[in-house]
């Protein structure tokens, strides 16, 4: 999936989350919405205005200078549409990610790598843990500086790739936010022969490389 498609999926995720939150609690605050959706407060305000303009949400004043939000019939219809769309996307993503992770892990095993660390806590990393069991590969941990807590699923969060090198034979790229940057760091620590990349990320890596090439000054 391209970065443009990623951006569209993220926008749809925010809108769906916002509509679901408003449906659950009409008095939900924008600050609470920001926390629940994991986005900035100003972005919540922008998305609410968009939903109101589209006719999906209505707003009315409530006591103590607060506001109450209501889903309109169009809002309920849009929430249902987005829910179906996300179920379809989730199934397609799982099917593609599972096949790609299986291929990458088979390559790792063929090179003698049996203890693998994941670079990036993500949906792709969750699927990789399932595939690892099927291929007789042990996932020893996940490296992701932005991860919350000290565990991802049942796996320990490792503080850095330096710690990962000591525990593993190779690394599987599972970062979905900045895979090109993470891959470069993985290569620096593990060497290119021990870095394995699911096919679905190769397009993003190629796009990132082309973008860098375009911004570099001509010799």
Backbone as a chain_set.jsonl record, in Angstrom:
{"seq": "XXXXXXXXXXXXXXXXXXXXXXXXXXXXXXXXXXXXXXXXXXXXXXXXXXXXXXXXXXXXXXXXXXXXXXXXXXXXXXXXXXXXXXXXXXXXXXXXXXXXXXXXXXXXXXXXXXXXXXXXXXXXXXXXXXXXXXXXXXXXXXXXXXXXXXXXXXXXXXXXXXXXXXXXXXXXXXXXXXXXXXXXXXXXXXXXXXXXXXXXXXXXXXXXXXXXXXXXXXX", "coords": {"N": [[0.847, -1.187, 0.0], [0.52, 2.248, -0.817], [2.006, 5.385, 0.337], [0.151, 7.413, 0.057], [-2.267, 6.014, 0.097], [-2.036, 5.009, 2.684], [-2.319, 7.371, 4.139], [-4.966, 8.025, 3.555], [-6.31, 5.868, 4.701], [-5.661, 6.33, 7.37], [-6.986, 8.77, 7.831], [-9.632, 7.936, 7.499], [-9.769, 6.155, 9.629], [-9.608, 7.9, 11.823], [-11.945, 9.421, 11.499], [-13.894, 7.405, 11.744], [-13.381, 6.541, 14.39], [-13.993, 8.885, 15.754], [-16.745, 9.23, 15.186], [-17.745, 6.915, 16.402], [-17.09, 7.423, 19.082], [-18.63, 9.701, 19.634], [-21.152, 8.595, 19.323], [-21.197, 6.851, 21.514], [-20.921, 8.585, 23.694], [-22.377, 11.533, 24.097], [-21.553, 13.785, 25.376], [-18.852, 13.827, 25.255], [-15.599, 15.189, 25.533], [-13.431, 17.317, 23.546], [-10.801, 17.074, 24.272], [-10.753, 14.543, 25.445], [-11.419, 13.02, 23.223], [-9.138, 13.446, 21.68], [-7.223, 12.091, 23.194], [-8.235, 9.456, 23.117], [-8.145, 8.897, 20.378], [-5.534, 9.281, 19.798], [-4.386, 11.598, 18.669], [-3.54, 15.071, 17.954], [-5.004, 17.804, 19.806], [-5.859, 20.009, 18.298], [-6.217, 18.818, 15.829], [-8.367, 17.154, 16.282], [-10.385, 19.061, 16.588], [-10.441, 20.065, 13.981], [-11.294, 17.808, 12.549], [-13.79, 17.385, 13.709], [-15.151, 19.69, 12.876], [-15.182, 19.169, 10.158], [-16.812, 16.876, 10.095], [-19.176, 17.953, 11.02], [-19.713, 19.799, 8.98], [-20.094, 18.021, 6.876], [-22.491, 17.007, 7.616], [-22.711, 14.868, 9.31], [-22.485, 15.015, 12.026], [-24.073, 16.8, 14.653], [-24.045, 19.71, 16.725], [-24.639, 21.048, 19.965], [-25.097, 23.537, 22.516], [-24.168, 22.908, 25.875], [-24.634, 22.812, 29.495], [-22.328, 24.737, 31.576], [-20.579, 25.816, 29.712], [-19.993, 23.852, 27.839], [-20.158, 21.421, 25.165], [-22.507, 19.405, 23.375], [-22.531, 16.554, 21.336], [-24.077, 15.069, 18.502], [-24.919, 12.222, 16.574], [-26.093, 12.342, 13.3], [-28.69, 10.975, 11.112], [-27.319, 10.634, 8.676], [-24.778, 10.513, 9.718], [-24.811, 8.104, 11.173], [-25.097, 6.358, 9.027], [-22.706, 6.804, 7.64], [-20.874, 5.936, 9.556], [-21.473, 3.209, 9.628], [-20.776, 2.507, 7.011], [-17.998, 3.012, 7.015], [-17.197, 1.184, 8.938], [-17.688, -1.317, 7.704], [-15.935, -0.987, 5.568], [-13.471, -0.942, 6.899], [-13.396, -3.481, 8.02], [-13.156, -5.015, 5.726], [-10.723, -4.01, 4.776], [-9.028, -4.788, 6.88], [-9.117, -7.581, 6.706], [-7.999, -7.994, 4.154], [-5.482, -6.869, 4.549], [-4.441, -8.534, 6.561], [-4.302, -11.009, 5.229], [-2.465, -10.453, 3.123], [-0.253, -9.567, 4.617], [0.362, -11.792, 6.166], [1.204, -13.677, 4.247], [3.442, -12.322, 3.217], [5.095, -12.045, 5.494], [5.555, -14.716, 6.076], [7.076, -15.486, 3.873], [9.35, -13.841, 4.209], [10.32, -14.744, 6.676], [10.861, -17.388, 6.06], [13.003, -17.005, 4.393], [14.792, -15.987, 6.255], [15.177, -18.2, 7.887], [16.371, -19.93, 6.062], [18.826, -18.763, 5.864], [19.943, -19.407, 8.201], [19.057, -18.051, 10.422], [17.518, -18.176, 13.392], [16.651, -16.941, 15.657], [14.908, -14.13, 15.985], [14.481, -10.601, 15.953], [11.93, -8.125, 16.079], [11.518, -5.135, 14.292], [9.804, -2.601, 15.114], [6.742, -1.965, 16.567], [3.698, -3.02, 15.646], [0.69, -3.647, 13.646], [1.602, -5.352, 11.698], [3.748, -6.533, 13.009], [2.393, -8.065, 14.916], [1.207, -10.013, 13.29], [3.479, -11.183, 12.29], [4.448, -12.541, 14.518], [2.715, -14.686, 14.682], [3.277, -16.054, 12.311], [5.909, -16.751, 12.804], [5.821, -18.838, 14.653], [4.895, -20.874, 13.031], [7.044, -21.334, 11.435], [9.081, -22.211, 12.986], [10.694, -20.321, 14.236], [12.071, -18.224, 16.692], [10.806, -15.362, 18.183], [12.472, -12.884, 19.749], [12.061, -10.398, 20.824], [10.886, -6.955, 20.601], [11.831, -4.009, 18.988], [11.188, -0.718, 19.493], [11.21, 2.54, 19.969], [9.056, 4.232, 20.435], [7.076, 2.742, 21.572], [4.619, 1.977, 24.051], [4.9, 1.081, 27.485], [6.441, -2.019, 28.671], [6.175, -4.308, 27.257], [5.161, -5.99, 24.268], [2.43, -7.53, 23.088], [3.206, -10.674, 24.167], [5.837, -10.243, 24.184], [9.08, -8.916, 25.05], [9.818, -5.405, 25.123], [12.563, -4.127, 23.616], [15.206, -1.884, 24.41], [16.856, -0.815, 22.4], [18.411, -1.255, 19.139], [20.973, -2.086, 19.537], [20.855, -3.665, 21.855], [19.31, -5.655, 20.775], [20.938, -6.919, 18.888], [22.62, -8.424, 20.463], [20.99, -10.476, 21.292], [19.833, -11.814, 19.166], [19.706, -13.409, 15.858], [18.995, -12.106, 13.585], [16.93, -9.535, 12.027], [13.553, -8.604, 11.565], [11.841, -6.374, 9.594], [9.207, -4.472, 10.699], [8.084, -2.044, 11.02], [5.67, 0.425, 10.381], [5.446, 3.123, 10.142], [7.795, 4.683, 9.608], [9.451, 3.103, 7.762], [11.76, 3.157, 6.083], [13.718, 4.685, 7.426], [14.01, 3.148, 9.757], [14.864, 0.738, 8.663], [17.373, 1.436, 7.667], [18.794, 1.868, 10.029], [18.698, -0.707, 11.039], [20.248, -2.126, 9.18], [22.705, -0.94, 9.646], [23.322, -1.996, 12.139], [22.958, -4.799, 11.984], [23.811, -5.619, 9.478], [23.226, -6.02, 5.969], [22.618, -8.634, 5.145], [21.314, -9.845, 7.202], [18.955, -8.598, 7.609], [15.541, -8.657, 7.174], [12.789, -8.207, 5.052], [9.327, -7.789, 4.765], [7.412, -8.187, 1.779], [5.378, -6.295, 1.358], [6.365, -3.926, 2.317], [8.335, -3.094, 0.618], [7.643, -1.379, -1.468], [7.182, 1.047, -0.134], [9.735, 1.544, 0.806], [11.124, 1.879, -1.565], [9.834, 4.139, -2.563], [10.57, 6.017, -0.63], [13.34, 6.096, -1.066], [13.435, 7.151, -3.643], [12.367, 9.651, -3.179], [14.328, 10.807, -1.552], [16.433, 10.851, -3.374], [15.499, 12.719, -5.19], [15.619, 15.048, -3.737], [18.265, 15.455, -3.252], [21.132, 17.446, -4.027], [22.325, 18.021, -7.352], [25.319, 16.579, -8.669]], "CA": [[0.0, 0.0, 0.0], [1.327, 3.453, -0.941], [1.87, 6.345, 1.433], [-1.119, 8.128, -0.148], [-3.317, 5.128, 0.612], [-1.871, 4.995, 4.139], [-2.876, 8.613, 4.665], [-6.42, 7.934, 3.443], [-6.758, 4.907, 5.718], [-5.544, 6.987, 8.673], [-8.08, 9.741, 7.922], [-10.868, 7.177, 7.71], [-9.708, 5.614, 10.995], [-9.908, 8.98, 12.754], [-13.367, 9.751, 11.367], [-14.672, 6.311, 12.332], [-13.208, 6.61, 15.831], [-14.718, 10.058, 16.249], [-18.18, 8.944, 15.122], [-18.05, 5.904, 17.424], [-17.004, 8.072, 20.394], [-19.801, 10.573, 19.773], [-22.312, 7.728, 19.513], [-21.157, 6.308, 22.887], [-21.016, 9.625, 24.726], [-22.637, 12.815, 23.441], [-20.879, 14.862, 26.11], [-17.403, 13.608, 25.21], [-14.845, 16.42, 25.278], [-12.432, 17.228, 22.488], [-9.563, 16.59, 24.886], [-10.891, 13.089, 25.584], [-11.343, 12.473, 21.873], [-7.731, 13.476, 21.273], [-6.536, 11.016, 23.91], [-8.73, 8.168, 22.627], [-7.756, 8.688, 18.984], [-4.087, 9.399, 19.677], [-4.031, 12.705, 17.786], [-3.477, 16.375, 18.611], [-6.288, 18.44, 20.1], [-6.234, 20.848, 17.16], [-6.666, 17.943, 14.744], [-9.726, 16.74, 16.654], [-11.257, 20.183, 16.261], [-10.563, 20.126, 12.523], [-12.11, 16.69, 12.092], [-15.167, 17.627, 14.147], [-15.721, 20.691, 11.959], [-15.43, 18.49, 8.893], [-17.971, 16.007, 10.272], [-20.357, 18.833, 11.121], [-19.943, 20.335, 7.636], [-20.614, 16.932, 6.059], [-23.821, 16.658, 8.081], [-22.662, 13.613, 10.06], [-22.552, 15.338, 13.455], [-24.643, 18.085, 15.053], [-23.524, 20.147, 18.012], [-25.482, 21.999, 20.697], [-24.472, 23.975, 23.763], [-24.567, 22.234, 27.109], [-24.261, 23.644, 30.653], [-20.919, 24.936, 31.936], [-19.802, 26.141, 28.506], [-19.587, 22.643, 27.151], [-20.946, 21.127, 23.98], [-22.976, 18.031, 23.198], [-22.463, 16.173, 19.931], [-25.066, 14.06, 18.142], [-24.82, 11.659, 15.234], [-27.283, 12.471, 12.462], [-28.897, 9.75, 10.325], [-26.198, 10.526, 7.728], [-23.621, 10.114, 10.508], [-24.926, 6.66, 11.431], [-24.856, 5.666, 7.763], [-21.271, 6.894, 7.35], [-20.179, 5.06, 10.51], [-21.678, 1.836, 9.165], [-19.988, 2.324, 5.793], [-16.591, 2.94, 7.381], [-16.977, -0.073, 9.663], [-17.593, -2.371, 6.688], [-14.707, -0.737, 4.81], [-12.322, -1.327, 7.717], [-13.382, -4.944, 8.131], [-12.618, -5.501, 4.459], [-9.301, -3.649, 4.741], [-8.322, -5.592, 7.869], [-8.981, -8.937, 6.184], [-7.042, -7.952, 3.043], [-4.161, -6.592, 5.122], [-3.983, -9.741, 7.264], [-3.963, -12.04, 4.253], [-1.231, -10.068, 2.44], [0.844, -9.496, 5.587], [0.738, -13.146, 6.573], [1.976, -14.273, 3.159], [4.733, -11.631, 3.117], [5.911, -12.391, 6.664], [5.952, -16.117, 5.928], [8.166, -15.529, 2.894], [10.536, -13.218, 4.801], [10.828, -15.62, 7.732], [11.436, -18.561, 5.405], [14.319, -16.557, 3.935], [15.63, -15.883, 7.453], [15.531, -19.561, 8.314], [17.294, -20.475, 5.066], [20.141, -18.178, 6.135], [20.386, -19.855, 9.513], [18.599, -17.141, 11.485], [16.415, -18.818, 14.122], [16.228, -16.021, 16.723], [14.655, -12.89, 15.25], [13.87, -9.467, 16.638], [11.063, -7.328, 15.219], [11.811, -3.701, 14.331], [8.568, -1.854, 14.976], [5.527, -2.529, 17.173], [2.641, -2.668, 14.705], [-0.172, -4.762, 13.246], [2.457, -6.273, 10.957], [4.523, -7.28, 14.005], [1.504, -9.074, 15.503], [1.052, -11.09, 12.322], [4.786, -11.853, 12.203], [4.589, -13.477, 15.647], [1.949, -15.887, 14.33], [4.03, -16.758, 11.272], [7.157, -17.273, 13.379], [5.523, -20.139, 15.256], [4.729, -21.853, 11.961], [8.326, -21.548, 10.77], [10.074, -22.637, 13.955], [11.58, -19.2, 14.548], [11.764, -17.581, 17.971], [10.861, -13.902, 18.233], [13.044, -12.617, 21.068], [11.659, -9.093, 21.341], [10.5, -5.909, 19.654], [12.503, -2.722, 19.184], [10.364, 0.423, 19.068], [11.345, 3.584, 20.992], [7.783, 4.907, 20.696], [6.115, 1.808, 22.166], [4.24, 2.222, 25.435], [5.044, -0.077, 28.353], [7.656, -2.814, 28.514], [5.885, -5.523, 26.5], [4.282, -5.948, 23.097], [1.856, -8.855, 23.216], [3.943, -11.32, 25.255], [7.257, -10.041, 23.88], [9.685, -7.748, 25.698], [10.241, -4.258, 24.323], [13.997, -3.91, 23.801], [15.463, -0.44, 24.366], [17.574, -0.356, 21.206], [18.916, -2.305, 18.258], [22.212, -2.592, 20.14], [20.456, -4.77, 22.73], [18.753, -6.709, 19.94], [22.039, -7.637, 18.249], [23.169, -9.371, 21.438], [20.047, -11.553, 21.59], [19.204, -12.39, 17.985], [20.493, -13.691, 14.66], [18.57, -11.231, 12.505], [15.836, -8.617, 12.348], [12.471, -8.498, 10.587], [11.299, -5.02, 9.573], [7.754, -4.458, 10.866], [7.664, -0.667, 11.261], [4.778, 0.923, 9.335], [5.431, 4.588, 10.138], [8.983, 5.199, 8.913], [10.24, 1.888, 7.521], [13.053, 3.423, 5.458], [14.646, 5.103, 8.48], [14.253, 2.012, 10.646], [15.654, -0.244, 7.944], [18.755, 1.904, 7.613], [19.405, 1.6, 11.335], [18.839, -2.158, 11.164], [21.386, -2.525, 8.352], [23.921, -0.478, 10.322], [23.6, -2.846, 13.294], [22.941, -6.218, 11.68], [24.309, -5.932, 8.147], [22.094, -6.23, 5.063], [22.314, -10.053, 5.001], [20.51, -10.323, 8.337], [17.748, -7.773, 7.7], [14.525, -9.274, 6.334], [11.733, -7.218, 4.808], [8.107, -8.263, 4.108], [7.267, -7.582, 0.457], [4.468, -5.146, 1.355], [7.095, -2.715, 2.687], [9.348, -2.725, -0.37], [7.162, -0.214, -2.203], [7.418, 2.238, 0.699], [11.175, 1.781, 0.849], [11.503, 2.405, -2.87], [9.308, 5.505, -2.647], [11.405, 6.856, 0.234], [14.631, 6.258, -1.721], [13.234, 8.058, -4.774], [12.155, 10.992, -2.638], [15.638, 11.298, -1.123], [17.218, 11.116, -4.576], [14.986, 13.931, -5.805], [15.972, 16.221, -2.925], [19.707, 15.615, -3.187], [21.633, 18.342, -5.067], [23.041, 17.373, -8.446], [26.777, 16.675, -8.537]], "C": [[0.883, 1.238, 0.0], [1.121, 4.372, 0.245], [0.577, 7.149, 1.306], [-2.277, 7.304, 0.383], [-3.251, 5.035, 2.128], [-2.539, 6.206, 4.762], [-4.4, 8.582, 4.635], [-7.005, 6.977, 4.482], [-6.724, 5.552, 7.098], [-6.664, 8.02, 8.871], [-9.406, 9.034, 8.205], [-10.923, 6.602, 9.123], [-10.107, 6.677, 12.008], [-11.393, 9.317, 12.708], [-14.226, 8.669, 12.005], [-14.575, 6.337, 13.853], [-13.984, 7.757, 16.45], [-16.225, 9.787, 16.272], [-18.592, 7.92, 16.181], [-18.039, 6.527, 18.813], [-18.208, 8.956, 20.654], [-21.056, 9.741, 20.002], [-22.371, 7.197, 20.943], [-21.438, 7.37, 23.932], [-21.171, 10.989, 24.064], [-21.889, 13.97, 24.104], [-19.363, 14.705, 26.095], [-16.692, 14.914, 24.843], [-13.846, 16.212, 24.149], [-11.102, 16.713, 23.045], [-9.602, 15.066, 25.06], [-10.813, 12.409, 24.219], [-9.9, 12.399, 21.392], [-6.958, 12.334, 21.916], [-6.944, 9.651, 23.364], [-8.223, 7.86, 21.222], [-6.253, 8.785, 18.772], [-3.644, 10.481, 18.721], [-4.054, 14.015, 18.572], [-4.869, 16.975, 18.78], [-6.774, 19.282, 18.919], [-6.761, 20.021, 15.993], [-8.071, 17.417, 15.018], [-10.724, 17.823, 16.276], [-11.502, 20.268, 14.758], [-11.46, 19.01, 11.991], [-13.566, 16.841, 12.524], [-15.863, 18.629, 13.223], [-16.057, 20.064, 10.614], [-16.674, 17.612, 8.977], [-19.262, 16.809, 10.371], [-20.713, 19.382, 9.745], [-20.534, 19.279, 6.708], [-22.033, 16.526, 6.454], [-23.873, 15.344, 8.839], [-22.854, 13.833, 11.555], [-23.222, 16.694, 13.622], [-24.133, 18.43, 16.433], [-24.505, 21.123, 18.648], [-24.778, 22.362, 21.991], [-25.053, 23.215, 24.942], [-24.164, 23.127, 28.279], [-22.742, 23.716, 30.851], [-20.026, 25.11, 30.711], [-19.253, 24.917, 27.795], [-20.505, 22.419, 25.954], [-21.361, 19.662, 23.986], [-23.008, 17.742, 21.705], [-23.44, 15.039, 19.658], [-24.778, 13.526, 16.745], [-26.151, 11.866, 14.514], [-27.531, 11.137, 11.762], [-27.786, 9.536, 9.291], [-24.928, 10.073, 8.455], [-23.626, 8.626, 10.817], [-24.62, 5.861, 10.161], [-23.372, 5.666, 7.423], [-20.48, 5.992, 8.291], [-20.301, 3.603, 10.079], [-20.832, 1.547, 7.927], [-18.506, 2.156, 6.122], [-16.262, 1.651, 8.124], [-16.809, -1.237, 8.693], [-16.292, -2.231, 5.907], [-13.481, -1.197, 5.588], [-12.251, -2.832, 7.926], [-12.784, -5.556, 6.871], [-11.131, -5.232, 4.366], [-8.494, -4.541, 5.687], [-8.099, -7.013, 7.362], [-7.938, -8.98, 5.071], [-5.628, -7.743, 3.563], [-3.608, -7.854, 5.789], [-3.52, -10.798, 6.271], [-2.632, -11.725, 3.555], [-0.041, -10.087, 3.394], [1.299, -10.881, 6.007], [1.589, -13.827, 5.509], [3.369, -13.65, 3.074], [5.653, -11.975, 4.281], [6.404, -13.831, 6.569], [7.13, -16.233, 4.964], [9.454, -14.956, 3.479], [11.157, -14.112, 5.868], [11.418, -16.909, 7.166], [12.838, -18.229, 4.893], [15.289, -16.464, 5.107], [16.092, -17.276, 7.893], [16.541, -20.177, 7.349], [18.712, -19.942, 5.277], [20.638, -18.519, 7.541], [19.985, -18.959, 10.664], [17.368, -17.745, 12.157], [15.878, -17.95, 15.257], [16.143, -14.615, 16.113], [14.07, -11.826, 16.181], [13.024, -8.696, 15.624], [11.398, -5.853, 15.386], [10.532, -2.935, 14.044], [7.383, -2.582, 15.579], [4.334, -2.086, 16.33], [1.733, -3.858, 14.463], [0.641, -5.806, 12.494], [3.287, -7.128, 11.915], [3.66, -8.364, 14.654], [1.365, -10.277, 14.58], [2.353, -11.881, 12.202], [4.968, -12.859, 13.338], [3.833, -14.779, 15.39], [2.739, -16.728, 13.328], [5.301, -17.398, 11.836], [6.945, -18.647, 13.994], [5.45, -21.228, 14.198], [6.053, -22.2, 11.295], [9.437, -21.945, 11.74], [11.095, -21.573, 14.285], [11.123, -18.549, 15.843], [11.883, -16.068, 17.829], [11.308, -13.52, 19.638], [12.648, -11.258, 21.638], [11.303, -8.141, 20.214], [11.253, -4.636, 19.998], [11.617, -1.62, 18.634], [10.42, 1.48, 20.161], [10.028, 4.251, 21.364], [6.755, 4.012, 21.376], [5.861, 2.142, 23.635], [4.402, 0.942, 26.254], [6.324, -0.844, 28.059], [7.413, -4.115, 27.764], [4.976, -5.209, 25.322], [3.752, -7.359, 22.924], [2.562, -9.538, 24.388], [5.442, -11.094, 25.122], [7.82, -8.837, 24.615], [9.998, -6.648, 24.691], [11.716, -4.017, 24.623], [14.314, -2.432, 23.603], [16.142, 0.057, 23.093], [18.0, -1.546, 20.36], [20.224, -2.889, 18.783], [21.912, -3.781, 21.058], [19.944, -5.95, 21.898], [19.845, -7.553, 19.299], [22.587, -8.715, 19.17], [22.278, -10.6, 21.612], [19.577, -12.325, 20.362], [20.171, -12.615, 16.833], [20.174, -12.724, 13.526], [17.391, -10.379, 12.931], [14.827, -8.596, 11.205], [11.871, -7.104, 10.69], [9.776, -5.074, 9.647], [7.224, -3.054, 11.158], [6.817, -0.182, 10.089], [4.795, 2.44, 9.216], [6.597, 5.177, 9.353], [9.913, 4.039, 8.593], [11.62, 2.14, 6.917], [14.098, 3.808, 6.504], [15.013, 3.935, 9.386], [15.116, 0.966, 9.952], [17.125, 0.162, 7.88], [19.483, 1.63, 8.922], [19.623, 0.104, 11.54], [20.061, -2.645, 10.383], [22.699, -2.124, 9.024], [24.316, -1.41, 11.463], [23.743, -4.319, 12.936], [23.669, -6.584, 10.385], [23.147, -6.324, 7.254], [21.681, -7.694, 4.952], [21.409, -10.581, 6.113], [19.289, -9.439, 8.594], [16.736, -8.316, 6.699], [13.298, -8.36, 6.266], [10.518, -7.871, 4.145], [7.877, -7.495, 2.811], [6.38, -6.34, 0.466], [5.172, -3.84, 1.724], [8.084, -2.258, 1.609], [8.938, -1.508, -1.188], [7.406, 1.069, -1.434], [8.903, 2.574, 0.736], [11.653, 2.384, -0.469], [11.043, 3.856, -3.024], [10.168, 6.456, -1.817], [12.755, 7.124, -0.418], [14.527, 7.235, -2.892], [13.064, 9.497, -4.295], [13.469, 11.611, -2.186], [16.478, 11.684, -2.329], [16.797, 12.424, -5.239], [15.403, 15.193, -5.054], [17.466, 16.45, -2.842], [20.188, 16.534, -4.312], [22.413, 17.576, -6.116], [24.544, 17.584, -8.289], [27.346, 17.675, -9.538]], "O": [[1.879, 1.292, 0.721], [0.209, 4.187, 1.051], [-0.027, 7.526, 2.311], [-3.169, 7.834, 1.045], [-4.286, 4.988, 2.793], [-3.233, 6.099, 5.773], [-5.054, 9.05, 5.567], [-8.056, 7.24, 5.066], [-7.633, 5.356, 7.904], [-7.224, 8.124, 9.962], [-10.196, 9.477, 9.039], [-11.986, 6.564, 9.744], [-10.856, 6.397, 12.944], [-12.029, 9.482, 13.749], [-15.177, 8.972, 12.726], [-15.586, 6.173, 14.536], [-14.56, 7.624, 17.53], [-16.898, 10.081, 17.26], [-19.657, 8.039, 16.786], [-18.889, 6.198, 19.641], [-18.749, 8.966, 21.759], [-21.927, 10.13, 20.781], [-23.45, 7.098, 21.527], [-22.105, 7.107, 24.932], [-20.205, 11.537, 23.532], [-21.626, 14.997, 23.478], [-18.666, 15.384, 26.848], [-17.131, 15.646, 23.956], [-13.464, 15.084, 23.837], [-10.37, 16.0, 22.358], [-8.598, 14.387, 24.847], [-10.209, 11.345, 24.083], [-9.489, 11.416, 20.776], [-6.138, 11.686, 21.265], [-6.094, 8.783, 23.17], [-7.91, 6.713, 20.905], [-5.745, 8.424, 17.711], [-2.639, 10.32, 18.028], [-4.527, 14.062, 19.707], [-5.784, 16.694, 18.006], [-7.958, 19.268, 18.584], [-7.642, 20.464, 15.257], [-8.869, 17.254, 14.096], [-11.781, 17.538, 15.712], [-12.624, 20.51, 14.314], [-12.28, 19.23, 11.099], [-14.475, 16.467, 11.783], [-17.016, 18.436, 12.838], [-17.078, 20.381, 10.004], [-17.494, 17.595, 8.058], [-20.306, 16.393, 9.869], [-21.889, 19.427, 9.382], [-21.37, 19.588, 5.859], [-22.7, 15.793, 5.725], [-24.946, 14.761, 9.001], [-23.327, 12.946, 12.265], [-22.982, 17.62, 12.847], [-23.824, 17.541, 17.226], [-25.128, 21.928, 17.956], [-23.964, 21.594, 22.504], [-26.247, 22.921, 24.999], [-23.43, 24.096, 28.088], [-21.99, 22.874, 30.361], [-18.893, 24.631, 30.666], [-18.167, 24.958, 27.217], [-21.491, 23.131, 25.76], [-20.665, 18.801, 24.524], [-23.451, 18.569, 20.908], [-23.611, 14.149, 20.491], [-24.434, 14.287, 15.841], [-27.212, 11.59, 15.073], [-26.676, 10.253, 11.809], [-27.36, 8.405, 9.054], [-24.107, 9.348, 7.894], [-22.593, 7.961, 10.737], [-23.965, 4.819, 10.215], [-22.835, 4.655, 6.972], [-19.517, 5.352, 7.869], [-19.332, 2.849, 10.159], [-20.243, 0.473, 7.808], [-17.838, 1.274, 5.583], [-15.177, 1.092, 7.96], [-15.895, -2.048, 8.842], [-15.623, -3.223, 5.617], [-12.558, -1.775, 5.014], [-11.16, -3.398, 8.0], [-11.999, -6.502, 6.943], [-10.359, -6.091, 3.938], [-7.406, -4.997, 5.337], [-7.028, -7.587, 7.559], [-7.097, -9.878, 5.035], [-4.684, -8.365, 3.076], [-2.441, -8.198, 5.6], [-2.468, -11.41, 6.453], [-1.778, -12.6, 3.408], [1.041, -10.555, 3.042], [2.494, -11.117, 6.183], [2.581, -14.481, 5.829], [4.359, -14.357, 2.881], [6.852, -12.175, 4.088], [7.541, -14.128, 6.938], [8.07, -16.989, 5.212], [10.531, -15.516, 3.273], [12.38, -14.224, 5.953], [12.366, -17.459, 7.727], [13.743, -19.061, 4.95], [16.462, -16.816, 4.979], [17.26, -17.482, 8.225], [17.464, -20.87, 7.777], [19.686, -20.599, 4.909], [21.641, -17.974, 8.002], [20.515, -19.09, 11.767], [16.299, -17.814, 11.553], [14.782, -18.191, 15.761], [17.155, -14.001, 15.776], [13.274, -12.122, 17.072], [13.37, -8.629, 14.445], [11.546, -5.375, 16.511], [10.208, -2.651, 12.891], [7.05, -3.69, 15.156], [3.999, -0.901, 16.305], [1.961, -4.944, 14.996], [0.401, -7.006, 12.633], [3.503, -8.313, 11.662], [4.146, -9.465, 14.913], [1.401, -11.422, 15.031], [2.332, -13.1, 12.033], [5.575, -13.912, 13.142], [4.26, -15.847, 15.827], [2.857, -17.944, 13.473], [5.713, -18.468, 11.388], [7.799, -19.523, 13.867], [5.883, -22.358, 14.424], [6.171, -23.247, 10.658], [10.604, -22.007, 11.355], [12.246, -21.891, 14.584], [9.928, -18.349, 16.06], [12.92, -15.552, 17.41], [10.607, -13.797, 20.611], [12.878, -10.996, 22.819], [11.406, -8.477, 19.034], [11.308, -4.232, 21.16], [11.329, -1.591, 17.437], [9.746, 1.34, 21.182], [9.885, 4.776, 22.468], [5.669, 4.477, 21.722], [6.772, 2.537, 24.363], [4.083, -0.149, 25.781], [7.18, -0.386, 27.301], [8.32, -4.938, 27.637], [4.145, -4.302, 25.369], [4.516, -8.284, 22.648], [2.518, -9.022, 25.505], [6.23, -11.684, 25.861], [7.121, -7.838, 24.789], [10.392, -6.919, 23.556], [12.077, -3.732, 25.765], [13.746, -1.794, 22.716], [16.014, 1.231, 22.745], [17.954, -2.693, 20.806], [20.548, -4.045, 18.509], [22.628, -4.782, 21.04], [20.127, -7.107, 22.278], [19.698, -8.769, 19.178], [22.974, -9.791, 18.715], [22.755, -11.653, 22.033], [18.979, -13.391, 20.504], [21.288, -12.097, 16.82], [20.981, -12.541, 12.614], [16.91, -10.486, 14.059], [15.199, -8.574, 10.031], [11.437, -6.696, 11.768], [9.127, -5.649, 8.773], [6.053, -2.89, 11.502], [7.199, -0.356, 8.932], [4.214, 2.989, 8.28], [6.406, 6.068, 8.527], [11.038, 3.989, 9.091], [12.559, 1.403, 7.214], [15.226, 3.316, 6.473], [16.178, 3.753, 9.74], [15.997, 0.372, 10.574], [18.013, -0.678, 8.024], [20.641, 1.211, 8.926], [20.615, -0.306, 12.142], [20.821, -3.482, 10.873], [23.68, -2.866, 8.982], [25.503, -1.597, 11.731], [24.567, -5.018, 13.526], [24.096, -7.726, 10.213], [22.174, -6.905, 7.734], [20.513, -7.98, 4.69], [20.807, -11.645, 5.974], [18.667, -9.517, 9.653], [17.035, -8.426, 5.51], [12.839, -7.821, 7.273], [10.654, -8.452, 3.069], [8.12, -6.29, 2.75], [6.597, -5.424, -0.328], [4.637, -2.76, 1.473], [8.611, -1.148, 1.687], [9.784, -0.696, -1.561], [7.798, 2.077, -2.022], [9.284, 3.744, 0.701], [12.486, 3.289, -0.482], [11.774, 4.695, -3.551], [10.462, 7.57, -2.249], [13.269, 8.24, -0.343], [15.425, 8.049, -3.108], [13.551, 10.437, -4.923], [13.708, 12.799, -2.407], [17.155, 12.712, -2.319], [17.63, 13.15, -5.783], [15.527, 16.267, -5.642], [17.905, 17.517, -2.412], [19.706, 16.422, -5.439], [23.085, 16.593, -5.803], [24.988, 18.638, -7.832], [28.557, 17.89, -9.576]]}, "num_chains": 1, "name": "protein.A"}
